[in-house]
Amino acid sequence: MLLTTVEIHQRDMEAFRINADRTNRNVEAILQIMSQSLERMEVMESDIRGLQTENRRILDVLQQRNSDNI
């Protein structure tokens, strides 16, 4: 009876360890995906800022042309 209880406990502990390892791998994968997403977002943010700057330059040129024509 005691031996059976010990064996059950050992199997449960092994199953817990396997599940904990799987969970750790999943968390690491999620963190890696999040890190890659953050890098992509930073690139997109930089692109957006560049586009905003270019749009301001174009607007300035158009406004300058408009004021020259008045």
GROMACS elastic network, one bead per residue, 0.5 to 0.9 nm:
[ bonds ]
;  ai    aj funct       b0    kb
    1     4     6  0.51227   500
    1     5     6  0.63163   500
    1     6     6  0.87346   500
    2     5     6  0.50481   500
    2     6     6  0.62060   500
    2     7     6  0.86096   500
    3     6     6  0.50730   500
    3     7     6  0.61339   500
    3     8     6  0.85894   500
    4     7     6  0.50486   500
    4     8     6  0.61215   500
    4     9     6  0.85114   500
    5     8     6  0.51219   500
    5     9     6  0.61084   500
    5    10     6  0.85906   500
    6     9     6  0.50101   500
    6    10     6  0.61017   500
    6    11     6  0.86301   500
    7    10     6  0.50414   500
    7    11     6  0.61918   500
    7    12     6  0.85458   500
    8    11     6  0.51361   500
    8    12     6  0.61140   500
    8    13     6  0.85724   500
    9    12     6  0.50342   500
    9    13     6  0.61002   500
    9    14     6  0.85880   500
   10    13     6  0.50575   500
   10    14     6  0.61485   500
   10    15     6  0.85727   500
   11    14     6  0.50732   500
   11    15     6  0.61144   500
   11    16     6  0.85048   500
   12    15     6  0.50647   500
   12    16     6  0.60836   500
   12    17     6  0.85956   500
   13    17     6  0.61313   500
   13    18     6  0.86166   500
   14    17     6  0.50135   500
   14    18     6  0.61741   500
   14    19     6  0.85745   500
   15    18     6  0.50972   500
   15    19     6  0.61527   500
   15    20     6  0.85128   500
   16    19     6  0.50842   500
   16    20     6  0.59980   500
   16    21     6  0.85211   500
   17    21     6  0.60778   500
   17    22     6  0.85432   500
   18    21     6  0.51354   500
   18    22     6  0.61962   500
   18    23     6  0.85819   500
   19    22     6  0.50265   500
   19    23     6  0.60464   500
   19    24     6  0.85379   500
   20    24     6  0.61029   500
   20    25     6  0.86468   500
   21    24     6  0.50706   500
   21    25     6  0.62725   500
   21    26     6  0.86404   500
   22    25     6  0.51525   500
   22    26     6  0.62026   500
   22    27     6  0.86494   500
   23    26     6  0.50220   500
   23    27     6  0.61275   500
   23    28     6  0.85730   500
   24    27     6  0.50907   500
   24    28     6  0.61508   500
   24    29     6  0.85938   500
   25    28     6  0.50743   500
   25    29     6  0.61567   500
   25    30     6  0.86278   500
   26    29     6  0.50495   500
   26    30     6  0.61715   500
   26    31     6  0.85951   500
   27    30     6  0.50478   500
   27    31     6  0.61230   500
   27    32     6  0.85736   500
   28    31     6  0.50678   500
   28    32     6  0.61712   500
   28    33     6  0.86669   500
   29    32     6  0.50760   500
   29    33     6  0.62374   500
   29    34     6  0.85979   500
   30    33     6  0.50676   500
   30    34     6  0.60956   500
   30    35     6  0.85431   500
   31    35     6  0.60766   500
   31    36     6  0.86077   500
   32    35     6  0.50461   500
   32    36     6  0.62214   500
   32    37     6  0.85633   500
   33    36     6  0.51179   500
   33    37     6  0.60992   500
   33    38     6  0.85830   500
   34    38     6  0.61229   500
   34    39     6  0.86507   500
   35    38     6  0.50807   500
   35    39     6  0.62994   500
   35    40     6  0.87320   500
   36    39     6  0.50884   500
   36    40     6  0.62865   500
   36    41     6  0.86243   500
   37    40     6  0.50756   500
   37    41     6  0.61097   500
   37    42     6  0.86170   500
   38    42     6  0.61739   500
   38    43     6  0.87036   500
   39    42     6  0.51288   500
   39    43     6  0.64043   500
   39    44     6  0.87140   500
   40    43     6  0.51193   500
   40    44     6  0.61932   500
   40    45     6  0.85645   500
   41    45     6  0.60051   500
   41    46     6  0.85549   500
   42    46     6  0.62230   500
   42    47     6  0.86207   500
   43    46     6  0.51065   500
   43    47     6  0.62107   500
   43    48     6  0.86391   500
   44    48     6  0.60875   500
   44    49     6  0.85827   500
   45    48     6  0.50705   500
   45    49     6  0.62198   500
   45    50     6  0.86292   500
   46    49     6  0.51354   500
   46    50     6  0.62357   500
   46    51     6  0.86778   500
   47    50     6  0.50577   500
   47    51     6  0.62115   500
   47    52     6  0.86191   500
   48    51     6  0.50205   500
   48    52     6  0.60964   500
   48    53     6  0.85777   500
   49    52     6  0.50024   500
   49    53     6  0.61725   500
   49    54     6  0.86058   500
   50    53     6  0.51188   500
   50    54     6  0.62141   500
   50    55     6  0.85654   500
   51    54     6  0.50178   500
   51    55     6  0.59974   500
   51    56     6  0.85359   500
   52    55     6  0.50060   500
   52    56     6  0.61757   500
   52    57     6  0.86789   500
   53    56     6  0.51185   500
   53    57     6  0.63381   500
   53    58     6  0.87448   500
   54    57     6  0.50601   500
   54    58     6  0.62230   500
   54    59     6  0.85670   500
   55    58     6  0.50837   500
   55    59     6  0.60667   500
   55    60     6  0.85168   500
   56    59     6  0.50082   500
   56    60     6  0.60527   500
   56    61     6  0.86015   500
   57    60     6  0.50579   500
   57    61     6  0.62354   500
   57    62     6  0.86395   500
   58    61     6  0.51033   500
   58    62     6  0.61648   500
   58    63     6  0.85231   500
   59    62     6  0.50657   500
   59    63     6  0.59615   500
   59    64     6  0.83829   500
   60    63     6  0.50891   500
   60    64     6  0.59814   500
   60    65     6  0.85422   500
   61    64     6  0.50399   500
   61    65     6  0.61433   500
   61    66     6  0.85332   500
   62    65     6  0.50666   500
   62    66     6  0.60629   500
   62    67     6  0.86046   500
   63    67     6  0.61378   500
   63    68     6  0.85638   500
   64    67     6  0.51949   500
   64    68     6  0.61833   500
   64    69     6  0.87137   500
   65    68     6  0.50636   500
   65    69     6  0.62869   500
   65    70     6  0.88876   500
   66    69     6  0.52097   500
   66    70     6  0.65161   500
   67    70     6  0.52915   500
